[in-house]
Amino acid sequence: MNSKFHYECCNCGKTFETDDAIYLCPDCERMGRPGIPPLGVLKTVYDYARIRNGCKPDILFTRLKRERFLPLLPLRDLRGWTPLRIGDTPMYQLDPASILPTGDLTDSHPGKCSCGIFVKDDSQNPTFSFKDRASALVSAWAAEHKTGTIIAASTGNAGSSLAGICASLHQKAMIFVPASAPLAKLTQIVMYGARIIPVKGNYDVAFDLSIKASGIFGFYNRNTAYNPFTIEGKKIVAFEIYEQLGHKIPDRIFIPVGDGVILSGAYKGFEDMLNLGIIERMPVLVAVQAEGSRNLIDNLNRDEFISFPSDTIADSISVDVPRNFYMTAGYLRKYNGETMAVTDKEILEASSFIAKNLGMFSEPAAAAAFAGLIKYIQDGKPGPGSRNVVLLTGSGLKDLQSVKPLIHLPEPFNPDTDTLEYLFDKTC
């Protein structure tokens, strides 16, 4: 039996120790019903006292970094880890005065420009999205335990991520996708050699069908908020942010939210460091949803979960039933997180601004987090001297259709000097 960690149910608190693949707390799972988030999502908990072993915080973090955080991962070793470079993505500091296109912050709102703005670009992962962090850990666990096919449901990013990581390890992958998923993401899945199964329905339909397939055929399931190790893979971003800020935590992190797993992953990473004494307080995490798909933030204060059909250009965070709702809600309440929603118009404006001013092309779901930051600055919320981080979680090349309204290509012109003179007279 692996005594390195145990699982804890986020609903009933029951704990489990096992070396076998486990997904949800069996008791809570039985109480679930259609149309509400699954009950029994599991958290992976480590022996923090043993890991700490009397080390001073900076020495401990340096040691964990040197060990690639293996003591805080559900693996015996890293031999099954993909050879692709996962994580260690760049974080850029921006000039706060340049964040708003209006350029009038200093005159209109004195003091707003004195905060620190940082952007962490996870589109630099191998398959161009944050999801590689989760896929890498799930595939490493599968390699360590010699499992066969790994399956997942996805609107595109998680599927292309799993397909790419599995290709690097010569593992079999099978991806259930909504038929409406962006072509670029479907193309990635096929090019990586995974088996793709388009489903007539939305993400939630694909999710449920993949779980049925996993149960019937014994496939290892990577699904977000179903496989507990997706959170363990995603939490590493918290360690990186802490290191990149000079062993300091930010005051606020803006995170795009659909199912809530990226937010829970970031919380889990900072919580691990809190339990180890590396940090003394938690940052404020801001859950940013699309106005057309806000089923997570709208249900935080309801007694009964109510789902509304999603309608947003941000397909990666378009979710009717947020699968990690209960864990995410628990984290937001425990650590005083914040929530907000942004419109598709604000998302597109943020995407355009990021590309034209920062040289980064982000998909709509990632741009949603930046749109949240812009709203905060407009409202004067980031305090002077505060450190604010935005997670850009995926490349804009993943979904060219969504930004089509922003693209206006000129007509071809005749290749002669008269036309050149005319063109430059008009444009210079």
N, C-alpha and C positions, 0 to 999 in steps of 0.2 A: 504494500500500500504506500502511495506517495504521501509523505507527511510534510512535504514542503509547503503545501497550501491546502485550504479547504474551501468549499463553496458555502455561501450564505444566501438564503432566499430573501429577496428584497420586500416580499409581502408578509410572510409568516415568521421569518427569522430563523427557520430551521437550517441546520448545517449538514453538510454531506462531505464524506471523504471517499474518493474512488479514483482509480486509474482509467476507468472506462469512459467513453464519450458520454457526456451528460449535457442536457440542454436546460430544461425547466424543472423546478421543484414539482415532483409528481403529484403531491397533494393539492397544491394550488392550481396546477394545470388542469386538473379535473373539474375545478370550479369555474373555469373560463366558459365564455359563451360567445357566439358570433356577434360581431359588431363592436366589441370592446377589445382593448389591448390585452395581450396574454398576461395571465398571472403567473408568478413564480420565476421571473427572470433572476438569474443567479449572479452574485458577485464573488470574485475570486479573492480570498483573504490569505495573507501570508503571516508567518511568525515574525512580526516586526522587531520584537525584543532580541531574537536570535540574530536577525540581520544587522541590527544596530550594534550589538555586542560592545557597547561602551564607547564607540567611535564618536569623535566630535563631528558636528554636522558637515563641515566642508570636506573633512577627510573622508567621511562616509560617502558623500556624493561623488567625490573623485574616484573612490574605489569602485562604486557601482558603475560609473561611466566606463572605467577601464575594463570592467567585466561585461560591458554591453548590457547592463541591467539584468543579467541572467537571474540573480537572486529574487528579482521581482517579476519573473516570468514563469508561466506554468510548464517549463521545459526542463529536462534533465541536463541538456547541453545544447549547443547551437550547431551541431553537425547537420541538422536538417534544414537550416535556414537558407533561404534563397541566395544565390550568388549575386543577385541584383542589388543595387544600392537602395535601401529603403530608409526613409527618414533623413535626418541631418539636412533638412531643407533650409534654404536661406531665409533670413529675416532681415528686412530692410527698415531703416529708420527714415521717416518722411518728414518733410518740413510742414508743420501744422498749418502754416499760412497758405499753403498751396492746396489744401484738402478740398475746400469749396470752390467750385467754378466761379462764384461771384467775386472772389478775391477781396471782399470788403469786411473781412472778419475783424481786423484790428480797429477800424473806425466804428463799426456798428456794435461790436461786442468786445470791449476792452478785456484783456486777460485771457481770452479764449485760445490764443495762439501759443500759450506757454506750456501746453501739455505735450507729452511725448507720444508720438504715433509710430507704431511698428506694424509691418505687414509680413506675415509668415506665408511663404509661397509654396504650398504643397502640390502645386501642379508640376513641380520638378521631380516628383516620384516617377518610377519607371513607366507606369501606365497613365501618368499625368493626373492622378487624383490622390486624395487623402486615404482612399480606401485600401491602398497598397499596404498600409500599416497593419490593418486587420487581416488582410489576406496572407501576409507573410507569416504571421503568428499561427493562423489556422493551418496553413500548409506545412509549417514546421512541425506542429503537433501531429499532423497526419503522417508525416514522414517518420517521425520518431516512433509512432505506434503502428507503422506499416498498414495504414488503412488504404482502401482502394479509392474509388471515385469520390470526389468532393463536389457537392452541388450547392447552388445558391439561387435565390430569386433576386432580380435586380432591375432597376430602370435603366441600367447601363454601366454606371461606374463600378459598382461592386462586382458585376459580372465580368467586365473587361479586366478588372484588377485580378480577380481570382484566376481567370483564364491565362493572363500573362505570367503570374507568379507560378502557377502549375506548370506552364510550358517550360519555365526555367529549371524546374525540378523533375520534368518528365512524369508529372502526375496527370491523371485524367480529371477533367472538369466538365460539368454539365450545368448550363445556365438557363433558368426559366425567366423569360422577359415578357413584359407587355408588348403587344404588336406595335404599339405607338411609340416605343422607345426611339430616341434619336439614332439616325442611320450611322453616324460616326462611331457611336458606342457599340452598335451591333456589328459593325465592320471590324472593330478591334477584337471582339470576342471570336469571330470567325477566323480572323487572321492568326490568332494565337493557337488555333487548333481545337478549341473547346467545342463541345456539342451544344448547339443553341436550340432552345425550345420556345418559340413564340406562342404566347397565350392570348386567346381572345378575352380580354379583360384588362383591368388595371394592375398596379403593383401588388395590391392586397390579394387579388385572385392568384397571381403568380406565386406569391409567398405561401399561401395555404396549400397550393398544389405541390410545391417543392417539399413541404413538410410531409405531405402524404407519401410522396415518392421516396423520401428518406426512410420513413417507417416501413414501407412495403419492401423495398429493395436493399435496405441497409447502407445506403450511401451516407457519407459523413457530410453534415449540413453546416455551411458557413453562415447561414442567414443572420443578418443584423438583429440584435436583441433576442436571439434564439440561442445562438452559440455564445457562451459567456466569454470566450477568448477574443471575440471581436473587440470588446471593450479593452481587454488587456493589451492588444496591439495598438489601439488608438491612444491609450494613455501616455505612450512614450513622448507624444508631442509636448506634454506638460514638462517633462524632464528637459527637453530641448529648449523650450522657452525660458525656463529657469537658468539654464547654462548660458544661453545667448544674451540674456539680460545681465550677465555678470554675477550670477548666483543671487539674483533678486527676483521677486515675483512681481508681475504686473498688477496694476490696480483693477484693470478691467480687460476682459477678453470677449470679443464679438465673434459668435459662432453661428453658422447657419444650421437650422434645425428642421428635420423632417421626422424621423423616428426618434431622434434624441440620443443616438448612440455616440456621436462625436462629442456632444456636450457631456454625456456621462463618462466617456473615456477621459476627457480633459479633467473633469472633477476627480476621477479615480486616481489619475497620476499625481495631482496635487494632494489628494487625501493620503496616498501612500507616503509622500514626502512629509506631510504633517504628522502621520503616525510614527515616522522615523526620527522626528525632531529636526529635520533638515530645514523646514520652514515653520514659522510660528503663527501664520494666519493664511486664510484662503483668499485668492483673488475673487473679485465679483465676475461671474460668468453671465454674459448677456445672450439669451436665447433669441435669435432673430428668425422669425418665420415669414413666409410670403403671405400677404394679405388674403390671397385666394386659397391658402392651405394652412390654416392656423389651428388645427385640431388639437395640438398639444397645449399651447398656451391658453386657449380658451377653456380647457377642461380642468385647469389647475385648481379652481375654486368651486367646481361643481360637485355635488354629491353623486350624481349619476353621469357617466360618460356619454356624451352625445357627439356623433360624427356627422360632418357635413361633406358633401362631394367637393373635391379639390379642383381648382381651376387656376393654374399659374404657369407662366413660361419656365419657371424654375423646376424642371422635372425631377431633379435629384432630391428635392425636399417637398415634392408633391405627394402627400400621404393622407389617406382618409382615416386610417387607424394607426396611430404612432405606436409601433411595437414595443418601444422601450419606455412607454409613458410612465409607469409606476416608479421605476428606478430614477428616471430623469426628474420627475416631480418631487421625489424624496430628496434628491440632491439640491434642487432649487430652493426647497423649503429649509433644509438644514443649514445651507450656507448662504442664505439670503441672496439668491441669484435674481437676475432681472430678465424681463421679457419685453419684446416689441415685435411689431409687424411692419413690413414695408410693401408698397404696391409694386406691381410689375413695371410701372412707369419709373419708379424710383430705382428699381433693380437695373433696368436698361440704362438709365442715366449714370448709375454708378459704374456699370460695366464699361460704358464709353469713356468715362472719366479716368478709370484705372488704366485703360489701354492708352489713351492719348497723353496722359500726364505722368504715368509711372512706367509705361512700357511693358505692362503685364496684361495678358488677355485671359480673362476669367470667365468661366461659364456662369449662367445666371444664378445658380444656387450659391456659388462663392461670392458673387457680386452682392448678394443679399446682405451678407455680413458687413460689407463695406458701406452699403446704403444705410445700415443701422448706425455705423459710426458717424456718417454725415448727419443723420438726424440728431444724434447726440451733440455734435458740435453746434449745429444750428440752434439747439435748445440751451446751449451753454452749460451742459452737464459735466463734461470732463474738467476736473479741477486743475488749477495751476500746478505744474510739476508732476501731474499724474502720468503713469505709463499705461498706454492703451494699445492692445494688440488685436489685430484682425486676422482671422484664419481664412486665407484664400484656398479653397479646398479642391479646385479642379480647373482644368484648362478650358478656355473658350472654344478650342478646336473640337471639343467633345459635342458641341451643339450649335452648329452654325445657323440652323434655321431660326433659333430664337432671336439672334441679333440681326436678322435680315432687314428689319425696318431701319436699322442704323446705317446700312451699307448702300451707298449710291456710287456705282461705278460709271465713269464717263464713257461716252461713245468713242469707238476707235476713230482716229483722225488720219488724214492723208500724210504720208511720210515725205513732206517737202518743206522747204524753208519758209514759204509764204504762210503755210499753216502754223509753223512754229512761231513766227512773228505774231500772228493773230492770237495764238494761245497765250503767249507771254504778255501781250498787251492786256489781255483780259484778266490774267491771274496775278501779275506782279504788282 
